[in-house]
Amino acid sequence: MKKLLLFAFLVFILSCKDNTVSSTLNVCGVKDPVRNLPWLKAKIDSLKAEKQENMLMVTVGKYKGEIIFDYTILYMSCNICTVFRCDGSRVDLSKLTQEEMQEFTKTVRGDTRGPVIWPEK
């Protein structure tokens, strides 16, 4: 009986995989953007160092055919905090018209938004 339990335990442990949303996502030419996009990893690591990573939410979205990352620190008061492209450059939201901003908000934060990749679940 002990051997059976040990075997079952080993199978369980060895079968565990990293199944976070980010780990299964292939975007911007990389799999697992939280770990494999250097600029995004650096930003998350910086917040971890400050013990504020639990205040961050990162959502992947698509707007006008471009993959974007909505990087929101939850204690800040903002509509769309900071948005980045795959290369880590910021999207200048001030150039959007009011209608474009409404569509952007709906796409990034609304029902059609992409997956939340941070915090990891």
Backbone as XML, in Angstrom:
<?xml version="1.0"?>
<chain id="A" units="angstrom">
  <residue number="1" name="MET">
    <atom name="N" x="0.828" y="-1.191" z="0.000"/>
    <atom name="CA" x="0.000" y="0.000" z="0.000"/>
    <atom name="C" x="0.876" y="1.261" z="0.000"/>
  </residue>
  <residue number="2" name="LYS">
    <atom name="N" x="1.952" y="1.234" z="0.803"/>
    <atom name="CA" x="2.841" y="2.392" z="0.864"/>
    <atom name="C" x="3.491" y="2.643" z="-0.490"/>
  </residue>
  <residue number="3" name="LYS">
    <atom name="N" x="3.855" y="1.573" z="-1.181"/>
    <atom name="CA" x="4.468" y="1.726" z="-2.506"/>
    <atom name="C" x="3.487" y="2.347" z="-3.487"/>
  </residue>
  <residue number="4" name="LEU">
    <atom name="N" x="2.238" y="1.952" z="-3.398"/>
    <atom name="CA" x="1.208" y="2.505" z="-4.281"/>
    <atom name="C" x="1.013" y="3.990" z="-4.013"/>
  </residue>
  <residue number="5" name="LEU">
    <atom name="N" x="0.962" y="4.363" z="-2.746"/>
    <atom name="CA" x="0.812" y="5.775" z="-2.395"/>
    <atom name="C" x="2.033" y="6.583" z="-2.824"/>
  </residue>
  <residue number="6" name="LEU">
    <atom name="N" x="3.212" y="6.034" z="-2.623"/>
    <atom name="CA" x="4.433" y="6.706" z="-3.058"/>
    <atom name="C" x="4.439" y="6.881" z="-4.569"/>
  </residue>
  <residue number="7" name="PHE">
    <atom name="N" x="4.072" y="5.845" z="-5.295"/>
    <atom name="CA" x="4.001" y="5.919" z="-6.756"/>
    <atom name="C" x="2.997" y="6.990" z="-7.196"/>
  </residue>
  <residue number="8" name="ALA">
    <atom name="N" x="1.810" y="7.004" z="-6.580"/>
    <atom name="CA" x="0.784" y="7.996" z="-6.931"/>
    <atom name="C" x="1.284" y="9.406" z="-6.639"/>
  </residue>
  <residue number="9" name="PHE">
    <atom name="N" x="1.961" y="9.577" z="-5.507"/>
    <atom name="CA" x="2.508" y="10.882" z="-5.147"/>
    <atom name="C" x="3.550" y="11.340" z="-6.169"/>
  </residue>
  <residue number="10" name="LEU">
    <atom name="N" x="4.455" y="10.445" z="-6.555"/>
    <atom name="CA" x="5.480" y="10.786" z="-7.543"/>
    <atom name="C" x="4.873" y="11.140" z="-8.891"/>
  </residue>
  <residue number="11" name="VAL">
    <atom name="N" x="3.878" y="10.398" z="-9.320"/>
    <atom name="CA" x="3.196" y="10.703" z="-10.591"/>
    <atom name="C" x="2.560" y="12.076" z="-10.503"/>
  </residue>
  <residue number="12" name="PHE">
    <atom name="N" x="1.923" y="12.383" z="-9.392"/>
    <atom name="CA" x="1.282" y="13.686" z="-9.212"/>
    <atom name="C" x="2.313" y="14.814" z="-9.279"/>
  </residue>
  <residue number="13" name="ILE">
    <atom name="N" x="3.404" y="14.668" z="-8.549"/>
    <atom name="CA" x="4.443" y="15.706" z="-8.505"/>
    <atom name="C" x="5.073" y="15.894" z="-9.878"/>
  </residue>
  <residue number="14" name="LEU">
    <atom name="N" x="5.393" y="14.822" z="-10.552"/>
    <atom name="CA" x="6.053" y="14.911" z="-11.848"/>
    <atom name="C" x="5.129" y="15.408" z="-12.949"/>
  </residue>
  <residue number="15" name="SER">
    <atom name="N" x="3.825" y="15.290" z="-12.730"/>
    <atom name="CA" x="2.897" y="15.739" z="-13.758"/>
    <atom name="C" x="2.508" y="17.204" z="-13.609"/>
  </residue>
  <residue number="16" name="CYS">
    <atom name="N" x="2.909" y="17.829" z="-12.529"/>
    <atom name="CA" x="2.585" y="19.244" z="-12.323"/>
    <atom name="C" x="3.351" y="20.091" z="-13.330"/>
  </residue>
  <residue number="17" name="LYS">
    <atom name="N" x="2.656" y="21.002" z="-13.963"/>
    <atom name="CA" x="3.269" y="21.898" z="-14.942"/>
    <atom name="C" x="2.869" y="23.320" z="-14.616"/>
  </residue>
  <residue number="18" name="ASP">
    <atom name="N" x="3.603" y="24.262" z="-15.184"/>
    <atom name="CA" x="3.266" y="25.672" z="-15.061"/>
    <atom name="C" x="2.144" y="25.959" z="-16.054"/>
  </residue>
  <residue number="19" name="ASN">
    <atom name="N" x="0.927" y="26.029" z="-15.575"/>
    <atom name="CA" x="-0.221" y="26.248" z="-16.448"/>
    <atom name="C" x="-0.856" y="27.608" z="-16.210"/>
  </residue>
  <residue number="20" name="THR">
    <atom name="N" x="-0.032" y="28.627" z="-16.038"/>
    <atom name="CA" x="-0.567" y="29.971" z="-15.918"/>
    <atom name="C" x="-1.028" y="30.427" z="-17.297"/>
  </residue>
  <residue number="21" name="VAL">
    <atom name="N" x="-1.823" y="31.457" z="-17.339"/>
    <atom name="CA" x="-2.282" y="31.995" z="-18.622"/>
    <atom name="C" x="-1.096" y="32.403" z="-19.468"/>
  </residue>
  <residue number="22" name="SER">
    <atom name="N" x="-0.132" y="33.079" z="-18.870"/>
    <atom name="CA" x="1.038" y="33.528" z="-19.617"/>
    <atom name="C" x="1.829" y="32.354" z="-20.176"/>
  </residue>
  <residue number="23" name="SER">
    <atom name="N" x="1.964" y="31.283" z="-19.401"/>
    <atom name="CA" x="2.782" y="30.152" z="-19.841"/>
    <atom name="C" x="2.190" y="29.454" z="-21.055"/>
  </residue>
  <residue number="24" name="THR">
    <atom name="N" x="0.902" y="29.603" z="-21.265"/>
    <atom name="CA" x="0.254" y="28.953" z="-22.410"/>
    <atom name="C" x="0.034" y="29.918" z="-23.574"/>
  </residue>
  <residue number="25" name="LEU">
    <atom name="N" x="0.425" y="31.166" z="-23.401"/>
    <atom name="CA" x="0.171" y="32.196" z="-24.409"/>
    <atom name="C" x="1.381" y="32.388" z="-25.311"/>
  </residue>
  <residue number="26" name="ASN">
    <atom name="N" x="1.143" y="32.417" z="-26.603"/>
    <atom name="CA" x="2.184" y="32.683" z="-27.586"/>
    <atom name="C" x="1.827" y="34.009" z="-28.248"/>
  </residue>
  <residue number="27" name="VAL">
    <atom name="N" x="2.576" y="35.057" z="-27.905"/>
    <atom name="CA" x="2.264" y="36.397" z="-28.400"/>
    <atom name="C" x="3.572" y="37.168" z="-28.572"/>
  </residue>
  <residue number="28" name="CYS">
    <atom name="N" x="3.604" y="38.060" z="-29.516"/>
    <atom name="CA" x="4.787" y="38.887" z="-29.790"/>
    <atom name="C" x="6.005" y="38.043" z="-30.131"/>
  </residue>
  <residue number="29" name="GLY">
    <atom name="N" x="5.771" y="36.880" z="-30.706"/>
    <atom name="CA" x="6.873" y="36.018" z="-31.112"/>
    <atom name="C" x="7.496" y="35.207" z="-29.998"/>
  </residue>
  <residue number="30" name="VAL">
    <atom name="N" x="6.892" y="35.224" z="-28.807"/>
    <atom name="CA" x="7.420" y="34.443" z="-27.688"/>
    <atom name="C" x="6.290" y="33.691" z="-27.004"/>
  </residue>
  <residue number="31" name="LYS">
    <atom name="N" x="6.666" y="32.585" z="-26.404"/>
    <atom name="CA" x="5.729" y="31.884" z="-25.541"/>
    <atom name="C" x="5.997" y="32.350" z="-24.117"/>
  </residue>
  <residue number="32" name="ASP">
    <atom name="N" x="4.950" y="32.594" z="-23.358"/>
    <atom name="CA" x="5.044" y="33.057" z="-21.970"/>
    <atom name="C" x="5.660" y="34.458" z="-21.891"/>
  </residue>
  <residue number="33" name="PRO">
    <atom name="N" x="4.913" y="35.481" z="-22.308"/>
    <atom name="CA" x="5.450" y="36.841" z="-22.327"/>
    <atom name="C" x="5.890" y="37.375" z="-20.965"/>
  </residue>
  <residue number="34" name="VAL">
    <atom name="N" x="5.298" y="36.922" z="-19.876"/>
    <atom name="CA" x="5.704" y="37.397" z="-18.549"/>
    <atom name="C" x="7.162" y="37.050" z="-18.282"/>
  </residue>
  <residue number="35" name="ARG">
    <atom name="N" x="7.610" y="35.925" z="-18.765"/>
    <atom name="CA" x="8.985" y="35.499" z="-18.524"/>
    <atom name="C" x="9.917" y="35.746" z="-19.703"/>
  </residue>
  <residue number="36" name="ASN">
    <atom name="N" x="9.364" y="35.888" z="-20.912"/>
    <atom name="CA" x="10.210" y="35.922" z="-22.106"/>
    <atom name="C" x="10.210" y="37.229" z="-22.888"/>
  </residue>
  <residue number="37" name="LEU">
    <atom name="N" x="9.468" y="38.219" z="-22.449"/>
    <atom name="CA" x="9.609" y="39.572" z="-22.997"/>
    <atom name="C" x="10.446" y="40.352" z="-21.976"/>
  </residue>
  <residue number="38" name="PRO">
    <atom name="N" x="11.697" y="40.636" z="-22.297"/>
    <atom name="CA" x="12.609" y="41.244" z="-21.305"/>
    <atom name="C" x="12.065" y="42.505" z="-20.642"/>
  </residue>
  <residue number="39" name="TRP">
    <atom name="N" x="11.471" y="43.403" z="-21.401"/>
    <atom name="CA" x="10.975" y="44.652" z="-20.819"/>
    <atom name="C" x="9.836" y="44.389" z="-19.837"/>
  </residue>
  <residue number="40" name="LEU">
    <atom name="N" x="8.939" y="43.439" z="-20.156"/>
    <atom name="CA" x="7.813" y="43.135" z="-19.273"/>
    <atom name="C" x="8.308" y="42.431" z="-18.012"/>
  </residue>
  <residue number="41" name="LYS">
    <atom name="N" x="9.209" y="41.484" z="-18.170"/>
    <atom name="CA" x="9.792" y="40.795" z="-17.021"/>
    <atom name="C" x="10.487" y="41.790" z="-16.093"/>
  </residue>
  <residue number="42" name="ALA">
    <atom name="N" x="11.218" y="42.741" z="-16.657"/>
    <atom name="CA" x="11.918" y="43.745" z="-15.848"/>
    <atom name="C" x="10.934" y="44.602" z="-15.064"/>
  </residue>
  <residue number="43" name="LYS">
    <atom name="N" x="9.831" y="44.994" z="-15.692"/>
    <atom name="CA" x="8.835" y="45.814" z="-14.990"/>
    <atom name="C" x="8.195" y="45.038" z="-13.839"/>
  </residue>
  <residue number="44" name="ILE">
    <atom name="N" x="7.852" y="43.784" z="-14.088"/>
    <atom name="CA" x="7.254" y="42.961" z="-13.038"/>
    <atom name="C" x="8.262" y="42.698" z="-11.935"/>
  </residue>
  <residue number="45" name="ASP">
    <atom name="N" x="9.509" y="42.387" z="-12.293"/>
    <atom name="CA" x="10.550" y="42.152" z="-11.291"/>
    <atom name="C" x="10.790" y="43.398" z="-10.438"/>
  </residue>
  <residue number="46" name="SER">
    <atom name="N" x="10.703" y="44.572" z="-11.060"/>
    <atom name="CA" x="10.879" y="45.821" z="-10.323"/>
    <atom name="C" x="9.788" y="45.989" z="-9.264"/>
  </residue>
  <residue number="47" name="LEU">
    <atom name="N" x="8.551" y="45.677" z="-9.643"/>
    <atom name="CA" x="7.464" y="45.766" z="-8.665"/>
    <atom name="C" x="7.590" y="44.687" z="-7.595"/>
  </residue>
  <residue number="48" name="LYS">
    <atom name="N" x="8.091" y="43.511" z="-7.968"/>
    <atom name="CA" x="8.324" y="42.461" z="-6.967"/>
    <atom name="C" x="9.347" y="42.938" z="-5.943"/>
  </residue>
  <residue number="49" name="ALA">
    <atom name="N" x="10.404" y="43.594" z="-6.401"/>
    <atom name="CA" x="11.435" y="44.099" z="-5.500"/>
    <atom name="C" x="10.862" y="45.116" z="-4.519"/>
  </residue>
  <residue number="50" name="GLU">
    <atom name="N" x="9.862" y="45.866" z="-4.974"/>
    <atom name="CA" x="9.205" y="46.854" z="-4.110"/>
    <atom name="C" x="8.032" y="46.250" z="-3.337"/>
  </residue>
  <residue number="51" name="LYS">
    <atom name="N" x="7.828" y="44.934" z="-3.503"/>
    <atom name="CA" x="6.719" y="44.213" z="-2.868"/>
    <atom name="C" x="5.361" y="44.814" z="-3.242"/>
  </residue>
  <residue number="52" name="GLN">
    <atom name="N" x="5.233" y="45.214" z="-4.512"/>
    <atom name="CA" x="3.980" y="45.789" z="-5.011"/>
    <atom name="C" x="3.400" y="45.002" z="-6.179"/>
  </residue>
  <residue number="53" name="GLU">
    <atom name="N" x="3.937" y="43.799" z="-6.452"/>
    <atom name="CA" x="3.462" y="43.043" z="-7.604"/>
    <atom name="C" x="1.997" y="42.642" z="-7.490"/>
  </residue>
  <residue number="54" name="ASN">
    <atom name="N" x="1.466" y="42.591" z="-6.263"/>
    <atom name="CA" x="0.053" y="42.258" z="-6.102"/>
    <atom name="C" x="-0.854" y="43.438" z="-6.461"/>
  </residue>
  <residue number="55" name="MET">
    <atom name="N" x="-0.275" y="44.584" z="-6.736"/>
    <atom name="CA" x="-1.046" y="45.763" z="-7.143"/>
    <atom name="C" x="-1.070" y="45.940" z="-8.667"/>
  </residue>
  <residue number="56" name="LEU">
    <atom name="N" x="-0.496" y="44.988" z="-9.393"/>
    <atom name="CA" x="-0.358" y="45.097" z="-10.835"/>
    <atom name="C" x="-1.323" y="44.157" z="-11.545"/>
  </residue>
  <residue number="57" name="MET">
    <atom name="N" x="-1.888" y="44.649" z="-12.640"/>
    <atom name="CA" x="-2.663" y="43.808" z="-13.534"/>
    <atom name="C" x="-2.188" y="44.092" z="-14.955"/>
  </residue>
  <residue number="58" name="VAL">
    <atom name="N" x="-1.825" y="43.035" z="-15.682"/>
    <atom name="CA" x="-1.396" y="43.163" z="-17.071"/>
    <atom name="C" x="-2.347" y="42.353" z="-17.928"/>
  </residue>
  <residue number="59" name="THR">
    <atom name="N" x="-2.928" y="43.017" z="-18.905"/>
    <atom name="CA" x="-3.853" y="42.384" z="-19.831"/>
    <atom name="C" x="-3.286" y="42.489" z="-21.235"/>
  </residue>
  <residue number="60" name="VAL">
    <atom name="N" x="-3.384" y="41.409" z="-21.986"/>
    <atom name="CA" x="-2.979" y="41.424" z="-23.388"/>
    <atom name="C" x="-4.217" y="41.711" z="-24.216"/>
  </residue>
  <residue number="61" name="GLY">
    <atom name="N" x="-4.085" y="42.610" z="-25.162"/>
    <atom name="CA" x="-5.208" y="42.930" z="-26.022"/>
    <atom name="C" x="-4.767" y="43.172" z="-27.444"/>
  </residue>
  <residue number="62" name="LYS">
    <atom name="N" x="-5.726" y="43.468" z="-28.262"/>
    <atom name="CA" x="-5.435" y="43.769" z="-29.652"/>
    <atom name="C" x="-6.283" y="44.982" z="-30.025"/>
  </residue>
  <residue number="63" name="TYR">
    <atom name="N" x="-5.628" y="45.986" z="-30.563"/>
    <atom name="CA" x="-6.335" y="47.187" z="-30.980"/>
    <atom name="C" x="-5.814" y="47.594" z="-32.346"/>
  </residue>
  <residue number="64" name="LYS">
    <atom name="N" x="-6.707" y="47.703" z="-33.299"/>
    <atom name="CA" x="-6.359" y="48.051" z="-34.679"/>
    <atom name="C" x="-5.243" y="47.143" z="-35.218"/>
  </residue>
  <residue number="65" name="GLY">
    <atom name="N" x="-5.364" y="45.849" z="-34.920"/>
    <atom name="CA" x="-4.428" y="44.863" z="-35.443"/>
    <atom name="C" x="-3.103" y="44.776" z="-34.724"/>
  </residue>
  <residue number="66" name="GLU">
    <atom name="N" x="-2.916" y="45.562" z="-33.673"/>
    <atom name="CA" x="-1.645" y="45.576" z="-32.951"/>
    <atom name="C" x="-1.812" y="44.946" z="-31.568"/>
  </residue>
  <residue number="67" name="ILE">
    <atom name="N" x="-0.892" y="44.050" z="-31.207"/>
    <atom name="CA" x="-0.898" y="43.462" z="-29.863"/>
    <atom name="C" x="-0.414" y="44.528" z="-28.882"/>
  </residue>
  <residue number="68" name="ILE">
    <atom name="N" x="-1.146" y="44.661" z="-27.787"/>
    <atom name="CA" x="-0.792" y="45.650" z="-26.767"/>
    <atom name="C" x="-0.886" y="45.018" z="-25.384"/>
  </residue>
  <residue number="69" name="PHE">
    <atom name="N" x="-0.190" y="45.637" z="-24.449"/>
    <atom name="CA" x="-0.215" y="45.208" z="-23.059"/>
    <atom name="C" x="-0.726" y="46.369" z="-22.225"/>
  </residue>
  <residue number="70" name="ASP">
    <atom name="N" x="-1.846" y="46.173" z="-21.568"/>
    <atom name="CA" x="-2.389" y="47.171" z="-20.650"/>
    <atom name="C" x="-1.772" y="46.890" z="-19.287"/>
  </residue>
  <residue number="71" name="TYR">
    <atom name="N" x="-0.933" y="47.803" z="-18.829"/>
    <atom name="CA" x="-0.145" y="47.663" z="-17.614"/>
    <atom name="C" x="-0.749" y="48.611" z="-16.591"/>
  </residue>
  <residue number="72" name="THR">
    <atom name="N" x="-1.498" y="48.061" z="-15.646"/>
    <atom name="CA" x="-2.247" y="48.884" z="-14.710"/>
    <atom name="C" x="-1.824" y="48.620" z="-13.281"/>
  </residue>
  <residue number="73" name="ILE">
    <atom name="N" x="-1.383" y="49.661" z="-12.603"/>
    <atom name="CA" x="-1.120" y="49.560" z="-11.172"/>
    <atom name="C" x="-2.422" y="49.969" z="-10.494"/>
  </residue>
  <residue number="74" name="LEU">
    <atom name="N" x="-2.993" y="49.055" z="-9.743"/>
    <atom name="CA" x="-4.369" y="49.167" z="-9.298"/>
    <atom name="C" x="-4.648" y="50.282" z="-8.302"/>
  </residue>
  <residue number="75" name="TYR">
    <atom name="N" x="-3.645" y="50.812" z="-7.628"/>
    <atom name="CA" x="-3.922" y="51.892" z="-6.690"/>
    <atom name="C" x="-3.903" y="53.259" z="-7.356"/>
  </residue>
  <residue number="76" name="MET">
    <atom name="N" x="-3.548" y="53.311" z="-8.623"/>
    <atom name="CA" x="-3.536" y="54.581" z="-9.344"/>
    <atom name="C" x="-4.931" y="54.875" z="-9.884"/>
  </residue>
  <residue number="77" name="SER">
    <atom name="N" x="-5.269" y="56.119" z="-9.928"/>
    <atom name="CA" x="-6.552" y="56.527" z="-10.463"/>
    <atom name="C" x="-6.355" y="56.908" z="-11.928"/>
  </residue>
  <residue number="78" name="CYS">
    <atom name="N" x="-6.712" y="55.998" z="-12.813"/>
    <atom name="CA" x="-6.563" y="56.281" z="-14.232"/>
    <atom name="C" x="-7.513" y="55.406" z="-15.029"/>
  </residue>
  <residue number="79" name="ASN">
    <atom name="N" x="-7.839" y="55.864" z="-16.210"/>
    <atom name="CA" x="-8.718" y="55.108" z="-17.088"/>
    <atom name="C" x="-7.931" y="54.001" z="-17.786"/>
  </residue>
  <residue number="80" name="ILE">
    <atom name="N" x="-6.903" y="54.342" z="-18.449"/>
    <atom name="CA" x="-5.959" y="53.397" z="-19.047"/>
    <atom name="C" x="-4.592" y="53.871" z="-18.578"/>
  </residue>
  <residue number="81" name="CYS">
    <atom name="N" x="-3.976" y="53.135" z="-17.696"/>
    <atom name="CA" x="-2.741" y="53.626" z="-17.077"/>
    <atom name="C" x="-1.599" y="53.720" z="-18.073"/>
  </residue>
  <residue number="82" name="THR">
    <atom name="N" x="-1.021" y="52.616" z="-18.433"/>
    <atom name="CA" x="0.090" y="52.618" z="-19.372"/>
    <atom name="C" x="-0.120" y="51.458" z="-20.326"/>
  </residue>
  <residue number="83" name="VAL">
    <atom name="N" x="0.090" y="51.714" z="-21.578"/>
    <atom name="CA" x="-0.098" y="50.682" z="-22.592"/>
    <atom name="C" x="1.193" y="50.571" z="-23.390"/>
  </residue>
  <residue number="84" name="PHE">
    <atom name="N" x="1.636" y="49.331" z="-23.575"/>
    <atom name="CA" x="2.888" y="49.061" z="-24.269"/>
    <atom name="C" x="2.661" y="48.194" z="-25.494"/>
  </residue>
  <residue number="85" name="ARG">
    <atom name="N" x="3.567" y="48.345" z="-26.463"/>
    <atom name="CA" x="3.614" y="47.461" z="-27.630"/>
    <atom name="C" x="4.507" y="46.270" z="-27.305"/>
  </residue>
  <residue number="86" name="CYS">
    <atom name="N" x="4.598" y="45.334" z="-28.236"/>
    <atom name="CA" x="5.439" y="44.145" z="-28.055"/>
    <atom name="C" x="6.892" y="44.488" z="-27.780"/>
  </residue>
  <residue number="87" name="ASP">
    <atom name="N" x="7.383" y="45.570" z="-28.372"/>
    <atom name="CA" x="8.794" y="45.935" z="-28.185"/>
    <atom name="C" x="9.048" y="46.721" z="-26.902"/>
  </residue>
  <residue number="88" name="GLY">
    <atom name="N" x="8.006" y="46.984" z="-26.129"/>
    <atom name="CA" x="8.141" y="47.710" z="-24.870"/>
    <atom name="C" x="7.936" y="49.205" z="-24.988"/>
  </residue>
  <residue number="89" name="SER">
    <atom name="N" x="7.736" y="49.700" z="-26.213"/>
    <atom name="CA" x="7.490" y="51.138" z="-26.371"/>
    <atom name="C" x="6.053" y="51.456" z="-25.945"/>
  </residue>
  <residue number="90" name="ARG">
    <atom name="N" x="5.873" y="52.663" z="-25.426"/>
    <atom name="CA" x="4.555" y="53.084" z="-24.947"/>
    <atom name="C" x="3.668" y="53.526" z="-26.094"/>
  </residue>
  <residue number="91" name="VAL">
    <atom name="N" x="2.396" y="53.251" z="-25.945"/>
    <atom name="CA" x="1.390" y="53.736" z="-26.884"/>
    <atom name="C" x="0.938" y="55.099" z="-26.384"/>
  </residue>
  <residue number="92" name="ASP">
    <atom name="N" x="0.975" y="56.100" z="-27.249"/>
    <atom name="CA" x="0.573" y="57.454" z="-26.868"/>
    <atom name="C" x="-0.937" y="57.581" z="-27.029"/>
  </residue>
  <residue number="93" name="LEU">
    <atom name="N" x="-1.636" y="57.440" z="-25.918"/>
    <atom name="CA" x="-3.092" y="57.486" z="-25.946"/>
    <atom name="C" x="-3.628" y="58.894" z="-26.163"/>
  </residue>
  <residue number="94" name="SER">
    <atom name="N" x="-2.802" y="59.903" z="-25.965"/>
    <atom name="CA" x="-3.257" y="61.281" z="-26.137"/>
    <atom name="C" x="-3.560" y="61.589" z="-27.604"/>
  </residue>
  <residue number="95" name="LYS">
    <atom name="N" x="-3.059" y="60.772" z="-28.511"/>
    <atom name="CA" x="-3.302" y="60.994" z="-29.938"/>
    <atom name="C" x="-4.629" y="60.405" z="-30.414"/>
  </residue>
  <residue number="96" name="LEU">
    <atom name="N" x="-5.316" y="59.668" z="-29.539"/>
    <atom name="CA" x="-6.589" y="59.072" z="-29.916"/>
    <atom name="C" x="-7.716" y="60.090" z="-29.796"/>
  </residue>
  <residue number="97" name="THR">
    <atom name="N" x="-8.646" y="60.034" z="-30.717"/>
    <atom name="CA" x="-9.846" y="60.864" z="-30.601"/>
    <atom name="C" x="-10.707" y="60.293" z="-29.477"/>
  </residue>
  <residue number="98" name="GLN">
    <atom name="N" x="-11.734" y="61.018" z="-29.104"/>
    <atom name="CA" x="-12.622" y="60.556" z="-28.048"/>
    <atom name="C" x="-13.279" y="59.232" z="-28.441"/>
  </residue>
  <residue number="99" name="GLU">
    <atom name="N" x="-13.691" y="59.125" z="-29.698"/>
    <atom name="CA" x="-14.318" y="57.891" z="-30.175"/>
    <atom name="C" x="-13.322" y="56.733" z="-30.174"/>
  </residue>
  <residue number="100" name="GLU">
    <atom name="N" x="-12.085" y="57.012" z="-30.614"/>
    <atom name="CA" x="-11.057" y="55.972" z="-30.608"/>
    <atom name="C" x="-10.738" y="55.531" z="-29.177"/>
  </residue>
  <residue number="101" name="MET">
    <atom name="N" x="-10.716" y="56.485" z="-28.244"/>
    <atom name="CA" x="-10.444" y="56.155" z="-26.857"/>
    <atom name="C" x="-11.547" y="55.278" z="-26.279"/>
  </residue>
  <residue number="102" name="GLN">
    <atom name="N" x="-12.798" y="55.575" z="-26.636"/>
    <atom name="CA" x="-13.916" y="54.750" z="-26.173"/>
    <atom name="C" x="-13.795" y="53.327" z="-26.713"/>
  </residue>
  <residue number="103" name="GLU">
    <atom name="N" x="-13.447" y="53.207" z="-27.991"/>
    <atom name="CA" x="-13.271" y="51.888" z="-28.597"/>
    <atom name="C" x="-12.080" y="51.164" z="-27.961"/>
  </residue>
  <residue number="104" name="PHE">
    <atom name="N" x="-11.010" y="51.906" z="-27.724"/>
    <atom name="CA" x="-9.831" y="51.338" z="-27.085"/>
    <atom name="C" x="-10.180" y="50.808" z="-25.699"/>
  </residue>
  <residue number="105" name="THR">
    <atom name="N" x="-10.880" y="51.595" z="-24.911"/>
    <atom name="CA" x="-11.279" y="51.195" z="-23.563"/>
    <atom name="C" x="-12.165" y="49.962" z="-23.611"/>
  </residue>
  <residue number="106" name="LYS">
    <atom name="N" x="-13.102" y="49.937" z="-24.540"/>
    <atom name="CA" x="-13.996" y="48.787" z="-24.693"/>
    <atom name="C" x="-13.199" y="47.536" z="-25.061"/>
  </residue>
  <residue number="107" name="THR">
    <atom name="N" x="-12.243" y="47.690" z="-25.958"/>
    <atom name="CA" x="-11.439" y="46.559" z="-26.422"/>
    <atom name="C" x="-10.490" y="46.066" z="-25.341"/>
  </residue>
  <residue number="108" name="VAL">
    <atom name="N" x="-9.855" y="46.969" z="-24.635"/>
    <atom name="CA" x="-8.836" y="46.599" z="-23.658"/>
    <atom name="C" x="-9.449" y="46.195" z="-22.321"/>
  </residue>
  <residue number="109" name="ARG">
    <atom name="N" x="-10.487" y="46.885" z="-21.889"/>
    <atom name="CA" x="-11.066" y="46.632" z="-20.570"/>
    <atom name="C" x="-12.456" y="46.025" z="-20.602"/>
  </residue>
  <residue number="110" name="GLY">
    <atom name="N" x="-13.071" y="46.013" z="-21.746"/>
    <atom name="CA" x="-14.454" y="45.551" z="-21.833"/>
    <atom name="C" x="-14.588" y="44.058" z="-22.025"/>
  </residue>
  <residue number="111" name="ASP">
    <atom name="N" x="-15.740" y="43.674" z="-22.528"/>
    <atom name="CA" x="-16.061" y="42.261" z="-22.713"/>
    <atom name="C" x="-15.157" y="41.562" z="-23.719"/>
  </residue>
  <residue number="112" name="THR">
    <atom name="N" x="-14.582" y="42.316" z="-24.642"/>
    <atom name="CA" x="-13.756" y="41.690" z="-25.684"/>
    <atom name="C" x="-12.268" y="41.752" z="-25.368"/>
  </residue>
  <residue number="113" name="ARG">
    <atom name="N" x="-11.931" y="42.109" z="-24.135"/>
    <atom name="CA" x="-10.513" y="42.214" z="-23.780"/>
    <atom name="C" x="-9.837" y="40.850" z="-23.844"/>
  </residue>
  <residue number="114" name="GLY">
    <atom name="N" x="-8.537" y="40.903" z="-23.975"/>
    <atom name="CA" x="-7.737" y="39.677" z="-24.000"/>
    <atom name="C" x="-7.502" y="39.152" z="-22.598"/>
  </residue>
  <residue number="115" name="PRO">
    <atom name="N" x="-6.646" y="38.156" z="-22.500"/>
    <atom name="CA" x="-6.428" y="37.518" z="-21.198"/>
    <atom name="C" x="-5.600" y="38.375" z="-20.236"/>
  </residue>
  <residue number="116" name="VAL">
    <atom name="N" x="-5.885" y="38.217" z="-18.971"/>
    <atom name="CA" x="-5.081" y="38.814" z="-17.910"/>
    <atom name="C" x="-3.902" y="37.870" z="-17.689"/>
  </residue>
  <residue number="117" name="ILE">
    <atom name="N" x="-2.676" y="38.368" z="-17.901"/>
    <atom name="CA" x="-1.498" y="37.515" z="-17.739"/>
    <atom name="C" x="-0.767" y="37.775" z="-16.421"/>
  </residue>
  <residue number="118" name="TRP">
    <atom name="N" x="-1.127" y="38.847" z="-15.739"/>
    <atom name="CA" x="-0.612" y="39.120" z="-14.400"/>
    <atom name="C" x="-1.689" y="39.791" z="-13.612"/>
  </residue>
  <residue number="119" name="PRO">
    <atom name="N" x="-2.023" y="39.394" z="-12.425"/>
    <atom name="CA" x="-1.332" y="38.400" z="-11.629"/>
    <atom name="C" x="-1.564" y="36.996" z="-12.183"/>
  </residue>
  <residue number="120" name="GLU">
    <atom name="N" x="-0.589" y="36.158" z="-11.976"/>
    <atom name="CA" x="-0.688" y="34.784" z="-12.452"/>
    <atom name="C" x="-1.619" y="33.990" z="-11.545"/>
  </residue>
  <residue number="121" name="LYS">
    <atom name="N" x="-2.357" y="33.122" z="-12.177"/>
    <atom name="CA" x="-3.301" y="32.288" z="-11.408"/>
    <atom name="C" x="-2.980" y="30.839" z="-11.580"/>
  </residue>
</chain>
